[in-house]
Amino acid sequence: MTDSLAWLPEPFRPFVEAAIAVTQADLRILGLTLGGSAVTGMMDAYSDLDFVVVTDDEHHRAVLSEAPSLAARLGPLLSAFTGEHVRDPRLLLCLYGPPLLRVDLKFVTEREPNSRVEDGRILWQRNGTLDKAFRRAPAAWPRVDPQWIEDRFWIWLHNGTTKAGRGEFLACVEQLAFLRRTVIGPLIAQQRGHHPDGVRRLELIAPDLAPSLAKTIGDDTAIGCLHALRATADLYLRLREEATLIAQGGGAETATLAYLTEITHRLGNVEQSAPNDVAD
């Protein structure tokens, strides 16, 4: 075993030990790593386990086809499904219990670790297979391209404004969530020296921005959604100041912010002119 389990919180150790024993017993499997919060050192009682199961090329398809039965040997499996929803059929998402535990099993060939976003903790390996793979190519987490965001942000913001103006509050709240996940969260994480990962752990990464982030959530009213869109734009502009070499939105930015202001005033006036409910 390459990596001692002393670093692993006690509640997770029995399951990880079982995963090591089951995978080591299958000679088609060349190694096992554990990623995610196990790599960042941020595991807690709510963490899941992210395994990568490395197979030899010859037997990869066979092992992948047997993934559900392999998963069932690791512990009391309650449910499992493959990762087509994230376009990765190599992934098996599992729920075990009691106690309830989420586990992801990703099955890759011995060459696939050449392209990876992180160096998982090596739990065991045959003949240094994973050490060799990690030396062949460094891990590379995808970085945020501020220009890519700038080129899209104002169209996305306009789209949310039209949804709020039409009264599609659920669609607007969804668009606000998309903007936090795709724009705001990744920019904050990267600027604070963390891997961009949607909105994961933003409260810990940037506690000073928590009040501003809360204002971007929106509610089930037109004005609430429009104010959240404005807060999203304000926060984006604040974050954009820290980016460099961006060709800014110019006409799109000006027109979209003016449109957001217009729709906010229009619907705000409608709400103010509506008759108040009279109690019986």
N, C-alpha and C positions, 0 to 999 in steps of 0.2 A: 504494500500500500504506500503510495507516494506521499500522501498528506494525512497526518494524524487527525483523529476526530476530536481532539481536545478542544478545538476552537468552536465546535458545534454545540449549540444549546442543548441541554440534556433531553428535552421532550422529543427532539428530532432524531436522536442517535439510534434508537432501535430500528426505525424505518430505514435510515441510511445504511446501517449494518446489514439489514436484510437485502437491500438493493445491491450492495457489494457482493454478498454471498451468492445471490441468484445469478447475477450477470457473470461473475467469475466462473461459475460452473458451466457456462455455455462457451465452448471453445470458438464459436463463430464471432464472439464479442471480444474486442481488443482493448477496451477501456471504458471508464465511466468518469464523467466530470459532473460537478455541481456548480451552477452559476447563479445569476441574479443577486439577491441580497446576501447569499453566502460568500460572494466575491467582494461586495462593498462593505461587509461587516455590519450591515444594518438589519440583521435578522431579529425578529421579535415574535411574540406569541401569535401574531396574525400572518406570519410569512407562509409562503408555499415553498415547495422544493422544485427546482428546475434542473433536471438531469439531462445530460447528453450521453447517449449510448452509442459508442463507436464500434462499427462492425467491419469485418473485412469485405472487400468489394464483391467477392464471389457469392457470399451468403446474405448480402444486405436485403434483397427482396424477400427472401424467406424469413429472415428475422422480423422485418417490418410487417409481414403478413401475420406473424405470430405475436405481435405486440400486445393485443388484449390478453392473451393467455399468460404472457410474461408478466404483465402488470398485475394480474390476479394472483401471482405467486409472491408478490412483494408484501401483501397485507390484505386486510378486509376491504376489498374493492366494492364500492357502492355503485359507481357509475363511471363510464368512460366514453369519450368520442374523439374522433380524429379532427385535425386542424384545417379542414377545407375552408372554414369561415375566415381564416387568416392566410389562405392560399398556401398551406404547408401540410400536405398529407403525411409528412414524416413525423408529425407531432401528435401525441396522444395525451389528452387532458383527462385527468383522473381525480376522483373524489374517494377518499378512504375514510373509514371510521367504524366504530368509535375508537379514539377521539377523531373528530373530523379533521382531515388534512388534505389540502389541494396539492397535487403532484403533476408536473408536466414531464413527459418522457419524449425526448427528441432523438430519433434514430438517424445517424449519419454514417457515411462511409469513411474509411481511414483517410481519404484525401480531402473531404469536406472541411475539416478544421482549418485548412489553409485560408478559408474565407470565413471569418468569425468576428463578432463585435466585442468579445471579451475573452480573456483566458480563464476558463472555468477552473475551479479547484479539482485537481486530479485525485480521484479517490482510489483508483488502481489502474494499471495498464500492463499490457504484455510487451516485453522486449523494447521498452522505451518508445512505443508507438506515438504516444501523445507528446512526449518531450520533443521528438523529432518534428512532429507536425507544427508545434508551437514555434520551433526554431525556423522552419521554412518560411513563415510569413507572420508578421505581427498582427495582433488583433486591432481592428479599426472600427470604432463606434461611429455611425453616421453623424456628420456635423450639420448644423443648421446653416443654410445659405441665406443671409439677410436680404440679398437682392432678389432671390427667388420668392421670399415672403413679400417684399415690397411690391413686386410685380403683380401680386394676386390679392393683397390685403384689401384694397379699396373696392374691388368687385365683390369680394366676400362680404364686406361690411354693407355694401349696397343691397346685396341679396337679403341679409338679415333685416334691413330697414323695410324693404318691401313686404316681408312676411309680417312684421309687426304692424305696418300700416293696413294690411289686409285683415288683420285680426287672427292670423295663424300663429297663435302664441306658442304652441308646442313646437312648430317648425322653427320659430325664432329662438326659443330656448335651446333647441338642438344646434342651431347655427352658432349661438354664443358658446356652447360647449365645444364645438368644432374649432372656433377661433382660439379658445384657451388651450386646447390640446395641440393644435397645429402651429400656432403663432406665439402666444403669450408664454405658455409653459416652456417650450424649447428655448426661446430667447433668454428667459430668466435663468434657466439651468445652465446654459452655455456661458452666459456672462458671469455667473457665480462659480464657474469652474467645475460644473457637474455635467454628466452625460445628459443630453436632451432625451427626455422620455415622457412626452405628453405633460400631464399635470402631476405626475408621481412625485410625492414628497415635497411639493412646493412650499407647504407650510413650514417645513424644516429648513429648506434651502434658503427661503427668503421671507422670514417672519415679518420683516419690516413692510413687505408688500401685501400682507394678508388683508388689510382693510381695502386696498385698491382692488385686489382680486375678488373680494366678496361683492363689490359693486358690479362686477361683470356677470353675475349669475342670472339676473332677470326674474320675472314672475309671470303670472297669468293675466297680466294687463298690458295694454298697448304701451302706456306711458312707462311702466316698469321695464318692459323690454327695450324701449327706445333709450331710456336712461342707462341701461346696462350696455347697450351698443356704444353710447357716447363714452362711458367709462372704459370700455374696451379700446376705443380709439385713443383716448387720452393716455392710457397705460402703454399702448403700442408706440405712440409718439415719444413717450418718455424713454422707452427701451431703445427705440431707433436712434436716439441721440448718442448712444454708446456704440453703435455700429459705425463702421467706416467704409468709405468708397461705395456708397449706395447712390444710384441715380434715383432720386425720389419721385413720388407719384405725380407731382405737378398738377395738371388739369384734373386727373382722376381723383386725387386727394381733395382738392378744393371743391369740386362738384359734389362729391359724395358727402362731405361734411356739411355742405350747404343743404343738401337734400335731407339729411338726417335732422338738421335744425328745423327745416320747413315742416317735415312730417310731425316732429315733436310739438311744434307750436300749433299746428292744425288740430291734432288729436287732443292736445291739452286744452284748447279752446272749446272743443266739442264736449269734453268731460265737464268743464266748468259751467257750460250752458245747459247741461242736462238737468232736469228737475230732480230735486232731492226726494228720496223716499219719505213718505209720511207715515208715521206709526199709527196703527189703528187705535 
